[in-house]
């Protein structure tokens, strides 16, 4: 199976200098254009079987462009939502930093400020990846529209890294990663491809 792991386009939160996470912002004008261009590129280069998407607005809007371009159905999955950043979601960064200062070295099974734990975040990625491997065949090409933090967790799951690893995979707006997985191997074909 070929997996296209795609980040949503630029969202309004990027311009407002807020912590986004679970705050549900829409795409900007540029974000809509990024999603359109990415969708054309994907349609010209892949035959998509289906699209899985986070239900947050910025991801759904991105997925809608891909669905319109490819004709593939969208399956919304809550496991693809961004990290639940609790009380800081949607707050201006300077306000959040003053009110909820960063706490270092938190065990993976605990959290602060009503956030989900790192273990819970990773478990969502593990569950999603195992489910789509089970649900799709080796010949399918599946697109996944999600968020930067979740893409990091999916990478960690795909590569079987420990939960508390300190490796980060950068993904720009509508950046795309192409992976291949079958019964014998897992391969990264492309990372953070930028269309626009």
N, C-alpha and C positions, 0 to 999 in steps of 0.2 A: 504494500500500500504506500502510496505517495501522500505525504502530509504537507500542506501549505499552511504554515502558522503565520498569521498576519495580524499586525497591530492596527487598531483603528486609526482614522485620520486625526488631524489636529482638532482638539476640542477647545471650547470657550475657556475652560480652566487654564489652559496653557497661556492665555492672554491676560487672565485675571490674577496670576501669581498666587493661586490657592493650592492647597493639598487636595487632590482630586479623589483618588481611591474610589470609595462607594458613592461619592457625590455624583449626581446624574446629570452631567452637562452634555449639551449637544455639540455637533461638529461646527466649526467655523466655516466661513466661505472657502478658505483654503482647504480645510479638511474635506469638504464636499468634493472639491476638484481633485484632491489626492485620491479619494476613494473611487472617483470615476476613472482616473487614469490607471490606477492599480487594477481595477476590474477589467478594463480593456486589455491590459497586458496579460492578465491571467487567462482571459477568454481566448486570446491569440496563441497562448503557449501551452495550455492544459485543457483537458476535458474533465471538468469537475463533476463528481458524482453527487456530492451533497455539501452543504455548508453548515457548520456548527458555529453558533455565536453566543457570546455573553448577552444577557438581556439589557445591559445598560445602554442608554440612548446612543452614545457615540459609537458603540460597536454595532448595534442594530442598524443605524443609518449607513455605516460602512458595508455591512452584510447585504443590505437592500440593493445597493449599487451592484454588488457582485452577483446577486441572484437575478437581477434584471438583465445583466449582460450575459450570463451563462445559462439561465433557465433552471439552475439547480435550486432545490428547496432549501429553506433555512430551518434549522432545528435549534431552538433556544435552549441553553443549558446554564443553569445557575452556577454550576461548578466552574464556569469560565469567567465569572465576575472577578474584578480586580480585588486586591487585598482589602479586607474590611478594616479600614483605618479608624473606626470608632468615632470618638469625639472630635478628631481633627478634620474629618471629611468636610470639604467645602470651605474651610477657614482660610483666611489670608495667612500666608506663611509666617509673617512676622507676629501675628496675633497668636497663632498656634504654637510657635516656638517659645513665646513668653508664657503662655498659659499652660502648655503641656510640654515641658522640656524633654529632650531626648533622653531615654534611659538606656544605658549600654549594658551589654552582656546579660540579656534576659534569657533564661532557659527556654528551649524551644517549645515547651509545654505550658508556658505562662505568657501573660500579656499585660499591657497597661492601657489605660484610657479607653476601655471597652473595645479594644481591637481583638481580632482573631489571633490565635497563636500561630507561630511559624509552622508548627506541626500540623495544625488544621489546614493552613494554606497549602502546604505540600500534599497533604492527603487528598485535597480536591483535585490537584493535578494528577496524582497517581490514579485516582478513581476514573477521571475522565479519559486518560490515555488508555487504561486497560479496557474500558468500555468500548471506545471506538475501534480498538484493535480487534475486539471480539465481534463487533457489529458489521465490520467492513471486510471485503475480500482483498487479496494481494493485488488485484488489478484496479482497485478503486483509487481515485484521486480525491482527497477530502480536504476542504478548506476550513480553517478554524480562525474565526475573527475574535480577538481577545485583547488583552491589555499587557503593557510592558512587564508588570510584576508577575502576572500569570505566565507570560512567555518564559520568564526566568525559571519558574517552578516546573513548567513543562519540559524545558531543557534538562533540568536536574533529574526529573523523572525518566526522561528518554535515555539519558546517559547513566542512569542509576547512581547518581552522586548522593552522598550523605545529606540528610536534611539540613544540617548546620554548616554546609559548605559556604565559602566566601567568594564564590565565582559568580560573576555577573555577565549576562549576555545583553549587549546593547541592541535596542530596536527603535529606529526612528518612526515617525508617523507613516503609516501604511508600509512599514518595512516588512519584508517577507522572508521567511526561512523555509527551505524545502528539505524535508527529511524523507528517507525511505526505510520502511520496516517490513520484514517478513519473518517467517519462522526461524530463519538462520542468522539474520544480521540486522543491524541498525546502522544507517548511514546518514550523515549530514551532507547534502548535495550543494546547498547554498545557504548563506547566512546574511540576514539584514539587507536583502536586495532592495534598493530604492528605485522607484519608478518615476517619482516627481520630487 
